């Protein structure tokens, strides 16, 4: 996105991007109580059926090496794995109330805190702290997290994911039409964006917007990359590395 945005084919009509994060649960059966956690190492050894199988999938996926390619020096294998419902709810709420750029800053900070520092994503005090760092009112964030608001919308999005047969991440849906899987190279995204740019028509469909309750005003927003970089968040360099995204693409 940054490459296409900074080097437009038509300087008078550059593309702008609206990015929406769609909640996806790797462990949907995890208890939502804050007291529960296990290490990610434990989770993965259990998932892959033992240490030997786990080591084999590490060699196949090369997550550590792929992260290093985009500037992520360290994935904390023993990070605290827990329910991600609260963090998903918070990101959706921030998107609706503070905009996509603030939500993306929050999302990147949560990635950094969890994947590198090993912090638990079901810790309300950590979530409030991260929200405040992104520019969100801390008291409002705490009040939201203490409620159940946003849960129904996330359940609706999960139902839609199942109906579409999406059962892994990252999955990228561009303009509600084009689907790219996690193995796609960045050049494939650039190609799709350039095709949209050459057509010169807006692509404003966002497949999950209704399920997640996003108003039209959110879909009309665009991400400001300079603001993300200015926050000096390590994960701002890898905006699409590990998340399930929906993008609405618009010529300005």
C-alpha positions as CSV (number, residue, x, y, z in Angstrom):
1,X,0.0,0.0,0.0
2,X,2.8,2.4,0.9
3,X,4.6,1.8,-2.4
4,X,1.5,2.4,-4.5
5,X,0.5,5.4,-2.4
6,X,3.9,7.1,-2.7
7,X,4.5,6.3,-6.4
8,X,1.1,6.8,-8.1
9,X,0.7,6.1,-11.8
10,X,-1.5,9.1,-11.9
11,X,-0.2,11.8,-9.6
12,X,-3.4,13.8,-10.0
13,X,-5.4,10.8,-8.9
14,X,-3.5,8.6,-6.3
15,X,-5.1,5.7,-4.6
16,X,-6.1,6.0,-1.0
17,X,-6.6,2.9,1.3
18,X,-9.1,2.1,4.0
19,X,-8.1,-1.0,6.0
20,X,-10.5,-2.9,8.2
21,X,-9.3,-5.7,10.5
22,X,-11.6,-8.7,10.6
23,X,-11.5,-10.7,13.8
24,X,-10.2,-14.3,13.5
25,X,-9.7,-16.7,16.3
26,X,-6.9,-19.3,16.2
27,X,-8.2,-20.7,19.5
28,X,-11.9,-20.0,19.6
29,X,-12.4,-22.4,22.6
30,X,-10.1,-20.5,24.9
31,X,-11.8,-19.2,28.1
32,X,-12.4,-15.5,28.0
33,X,-11.5,-15.1,31.6
34,X,-8.4,-13.0,32.2
35,X,-6.9,-15.6,34.5
36,X,-6.3,-18.1,31.7
37,X,-3.1,-18.2,29.7
38,X,-0.6,-20.7,28.3
39,X,2.6,-20.2,26.5
40,X,2.5,-20.1,22.7
41,X,5.2,-22.9,22.7
42,X,2.8,-25.1,24.6
43,X,-0.1,-24.3,22.3
44,X,1.8,-25.1,19.2
45,X,3.4,-28.3,20.4
46,X,-0.2,-29.5,21.3
47,X,-1.6,-28.2,18.0
48,X,1.1,-30.0,15.8
49,X,1.1,-33.2,17.8
50,X,4.4,-33.1,19.6
51,X,7.8,-31.3,19.5
52,X,9.1,-33.0,16.4
53,X,6.1,-32.1,14.3
54,X,6.2,-28.6,15.7
55,X,9.9,-28.1,14.7
56,X,9.1,-29.4,11.2
57,X,6.3,-26.8,10.7
58,X,8.7,-24.1,11.9
59,X,11.1,-25.0,9.2
60,X,8.3,-25.0,6.6
61,X,6.7,-21.7,7.6
62,X,9.9,-19.7,8.2
63,X,8.0,-17.2,10.3
64,X,11.1,-16.0,12.1
65,X,13.0,-15.4,8.8
66,X,10.0,-13.7,7.1
67,X,9.6,-11.4,10.1
68,X,13.3,-10.5,10.0
69,X,12.9,-9.6,6.3
70,X,10.5,-6.7,7.3
71,X,12.4,-5.6,10.3
72,X,10.9,-7.7,13.1
73,X,14.0,-9.0,14.9
74,X,12.4,-11.4,17.4
75,X,9.2,-13.4,17.8
76,X,8.7,-14.4,21.4
77,X,7.9,-18.2,21.2
78,X,6.9,-18.3,24.9
79,X,4.5,-15.3,24.6
80,X,1.3,-15.6,26.7
81,X,-1.4,-17.1,24.6
82,X,-5.0,-16.3,25.7
83,X,-8.4,-15.4,24.3
84,X,-8.2,-12.5,21.8
85,X,-11.9,-11.5,22.0
86,X,-11.2,-8.4,24.2
87,X,-8.4,-7.2,21.9
88,X,-10.6,-7.7,18.8
89,X,-13.5,-5.9,20.4
90,X,-11.2,-3.0,21.3
91,X,-9.8,-2.6,17.8
92,X,-13.3,-2.6,16.3
93,X,-14.5,0.0,18.7
94,X,-11.5,2.2,18.1
95,X,-12.0,1.9,14.4
96,X,-15.6,3.1,14.7
97,X,-14.9,5.9,17.2
98,X,-11.4,7.1,16.4
99,X,-10.8,6.1,12.8
100,X,-8.7,3.7,10.8
101,X,-5.4,5.3,11.3
102,X,-5.7,5.3,15.1
103,X,-7.0,1.7,15.0
104,X,-4.0,0.7,12.9
105,X,-1.6,2.3,15.3
106,X,-3.3,0.4,18.1
107,X,-3.2,-2.9,16.2
108,X,0.5,-2.6,15.4
109,X,1.3,-1.8,19.0
110,X,-0.7,-4.8,20.2
111,X,1.2,-7.0,17.7
112,X,4.5,-5.6,19.1
113,X,3.4,-6.1,22.7
114,X,2.2,-9.6,22.1
115,X,4.5,-11.2,19.5
116,X,7.8,-9.5,20.7
117,X,7.3,-8.6,24.3
118,X,5.1,-11.7,25.0
119,X,2.3,-9.8,26.7
120,X,-1.2,-11.4,27.1
121,X,-3.9,-10.0,24.7
122,X,-6.6,-10.7,27.3
123,X,-5.2,-8.3,29.9
124,X,-7.5,-5.4,30.2
125,X,-5.0,-3.1,31.9
126,X,-2.5,-3.7,29.0
127,X,-5.2,-3.1,26.4
128,X,-6.2,0.2,28.1
129,X,-2.6,1.3,28.2
130,X,-2.1,0.5,24.5
131,X,-5.3,2.3,23.6
132,X,-4.2,5.4,25.5
133,X,-0.8,5.3,23.8
134,X,-2.6,5.4,20.4
135,X,-4.6,8.5,21.4
136,X,-7.7,6.9,22.8
137,X,-9.4,8.1,26.0
138,X,-8.3,5.6,28.7
139,X,-11.4,5.8,30.8
140,X,-13.7,5.3,27.8
141,X,-11.6,2.3,26.6
142,X,-11.8,0.8,30.1
143,X,-15.6,1.3,30.3
144,X,-16.0,-0.3,26.9
145,X,-13.9,-3.4,27.8
146,X,-15.9,-3.9,31.0
147,X,-19.0,-4.2,28.9
148,X,-20.0,-6.8,26.3
149,X,-20.4,-4.3,23.5
150,X,-19.2,-5.4,20.1
151,X,-19.4,-9.1,20.9
152,X,-22.5,-9.7,18.7
153,X,-20.8,-8.0,15.7
154,X,-17.7,-10.2,16.1
155,X,-19.9,-13.3,16.2
156,X,-21.6,-12.2,13.0
157,X,-18.3,-11.8,11.3
158,X,-17.2,-15.3,12.4
159,X,-20.4,-16.7,10.8
160,X,-19.6,-14.9,7.6
161,X,-16.1,-16.2,7.6
162,X,-17.4,-19.7,8.0
163,X,-19.9,-19.3,5.1
164,X,-17.1,-18.1,2.9
165,X,-14.9,-21.0,3.8
166,X,-12.1,-18.8,5.2
167,X,-10.4,-20.8,7.9
168,X,-6.9,-19.5,8.0
169,X,-5.0,-16.3,8.2
170,X,-3.7,-14.1,6.8
171,X,-6.4,-13.8,4.1
172,X,-6.7,-10.5,2.2
173,X,-9.9,-9.3,0.6
174,X,-9.5,-6.3,-1.6
175,X,-12.5,-4.2,-2.5
176,X,-14.8,-7.0,-1.5
177,X,-13.8,-9.0,-4.6
178,X,-10.2,-10.1,-4.9
179,X,-8.9,-12.6,-2.4
180,X,-5.2,-13.2,-1.8
181,X,-3.8,-15.8,0.6
182,X,-1.1,-15.4,3.1
183,X,1.6,-16.8,0.8
184,X,1.1,-14.0,-1.7
185,X,4.2,-11.9,-2.4
186,X,4.0,-8.2,-2.1
187,X,4.3,-7.8,-5.8
188,X,0.9,-9.6,-6.2
189,X,-0.7,-6.9,-4.1
190,X,1.0,-4.1,-6.1
191,X,-0.3,-5.7,-9.3
192,X,-3.9,-5.8,-8.0
193,X,-3.7,-2.2,-6.8
194,X,-2.1,-1.0,-10.1
195,X,-5.0,-2.6,-12.0
196,X,-7.5,-0.7,-9.9
197,X,-5.4,2.5,-10.4
198,X,-5.4,2.0,-14.2
199,X,-9.2,1.6,-14.2
200,X,-9.6,4.9,-12.4
201,X,-12.8,3.8,-10.6
202,X,-13.5,3.6,-6.9
203,X,-13.7,0.2,-5.2
204,X,-15.7,0.9,-2.1
205,X,-17.1,-2.6,-1.3
206,X,-16.0,-4.0,2.1
207,X,-17.4,-7.5,2.5
208,X,-17.5,-7.5,6.3
209,X,-18.5,-3.9,6.9
210,X,-22.2,-4.7,7.6
211,X,-21.5,-7.6,9.9
212,X,-19.1,-5.6,12.0
213,X,-21.4,-2.5,12.0
214,X,-19.0,-0.1,10.3
215,X,-20.8,3.1,9.1
216,X,-20.2,4.5,5.6
217,X,-18.1,7.3,7.2
218,X,-15.5,4.8,8.3
219,X,-15.2,3.3,4.9
220,X,-14.6,6.7,3.4
221,X,-11.5,7.2,5.6
222,X,-8.0,6.5,4.4
223,X,-4.8,5.5,6.2
224,X,-2.1,8.1,6.8
225,X,1.1,6.2,6.6
226,X,3.2,9.1,7.8
227,X,1.3,9.2,11.0
228,X,1.9,5.5,11.6
229,X,5.7,5.8,11.0
230,X,5.8,8.9,13.2
231,X,4.6,6.8,16.1
232,X,7.8,4.8,15.8
233,X,6.0,1.4,16.2
234,X,8.1,-1.5,15.0
235,X,5.0,-3.3,13.5
236,X,4.1,-0.3,11.4
237,X,6.7,-1.5,9.0
238,X,4.8,-4.7,8.4
239,X,1.2,-3.5,8.2
240,X,-0.2,-6.7,6.6
241,X,2.1,-9.4,7.9
242,X,0.0,-11.4,10.3
243,X,-3.6,-10.1,10.1
244,X,-6.7,-10.8,8.2
245,X,-7.6,-7.6,6.3
246,X,-10.3,-6.1,4.2
247,X,-9.2,-3.2,2.0
248,X,-11.4,-0.6,0.4
249,X,-9.5,1.2,-2.3
250,X,-10.4,4.6,-3.7
251,X,-8.9,6.9,-6.2
252,X,-8.7,10.3,-4.4
